[in-house]
Amino acid sequence: MSKYALKNLMEIDPVGEGAGVELRFSRKYLDSRQLGVSLERIAPNVTATGGHHHDVQEEAYVVIEGSGAIKLDDERIELQQWDVVRVSPEVVRGFDAGPDGLVLIAVGGEKPEGGDGHMIADRWPAS
């Protein structure tokens, strides 16, 4: 493991779960066993239809642009720029973007070998 790693999130090829959702995952570029950092961009008024939860990985999300909502299990929470939300592994989470879109930095804790995320294909909208 190196003493440090540098990677520009915009140099990572995006992946997405559908129209209007862009995800850029940096964990493999950071050479870290303890954390991952991702960029999540959701177009205006788009609901990210897939939600997820984890077995052991805790996550935090920082709203860097726009606004929207996060749904945590059955609770909807409005988000605005610079809000930080920490989510326990077992909580199902998903996002809805507001009229200006929603851009998040996601920080995940230690991830077991092979991952521990569980996708929820038909996540209910937060609205």
N, C-alpha and C positions, 0 to 999 in steps of 0.2 A: 504494500500500500504506500502510495506517495505521501509526502508531507503536506501537499496542497494540490488543488485542482482548480482550473479555470475553464468555464464554458459559457459562451453567450447563448442564452435561451433561444434567441432568434436564429441561431445557426443550426438548431436541431430540427430535423424534419418533423412537421406536424402530423399528428394522427387525430382522428375525430370519430365521434360516435354518430355523426349525421350532419345534415346541413346546418350551418350556423354555429358549430362547435369545433373549436381547435384546441388540441392538447399537445404540449411539448414537454416530454419527460427527460430529466437530466441525470437521474440516479446513476445510470451506467457510465456516464462521462465524469462523474465526480469522484469515483473510486472510494466511496464511503460505505461502511457497514452500518452506520448509525442513522443516516438521513437521506432523503431525496427531496428535490425541489422541482416543481413543475409550474408551467404557465398554462392557465386555462382561460380561453377567450370565448365568450358566448355572445352571439350577435343580438342586437336589440330585439326585445320581446320574444325571445326564443326560450323554450323550455328544454333543458337537457333531459331527454326522455329516459335515459338510463341512470339509475342511482347505484350506489354500492355501499358495502360495509366491509369490515376486516375481521380477522380472527384476533390479531394482537397489535397491529400497527395503528398507532394514534396519529391523527393529522390535525393540522391547523391551516386555515385559509385566511389570506390577507386580501381585501378588496383594494386594488390599486387604481382602478378606473370604473366609472359607471355606478350602477346600483342594481338591485334585484332582491331576490329572496333565496334563502336556503330552507329546505324542509328536512328536519331531523326527526326521524320516525314520523309521528303525527303532528309535530309542531312546526309552524311556519314562522320564520324570523326574517324581518326586513333587514337588508344590508345596504350600507352606503360606503363611500370611499373611506378607506383607512380602518374600517372595522376589521377585527381579527376574531375568528371563531375557532375554538378548539373542539374537536369531535373525538369521543371515545370510539374504540374500534368497532364495537357491536352496533352502533347507531347507523341506520340507513340514512344516507345523505344524498341530496340532489339539488340542483340549482335552477332558478328561473331568472332570466335577465330582464332588466327594466328597459325603458324607452331609449336609453343611451348605451345599452349593452352592459356586459359585466366582464371585467378582467380580474383574474385572481392569481395570486401566487399561492401554491399549495406546498406545504412542508410536511413530509411524512417521516415518521420515526423508523426504527429498525424494521426491516422486512425479512421474514423468513425465506430461506432458500426456496425458490419456485413461486414465491408470492403468497399472499393470504387474502387477496381481494375477492369479493363475491359480487358480481354484477346482478342488478335487479332490472330486468329488461323493460318492464312496463311500470316504471316508477310513476306514481301519481304526481300531477303537477303541484307545485307549491302554492299556486294561487287558488 
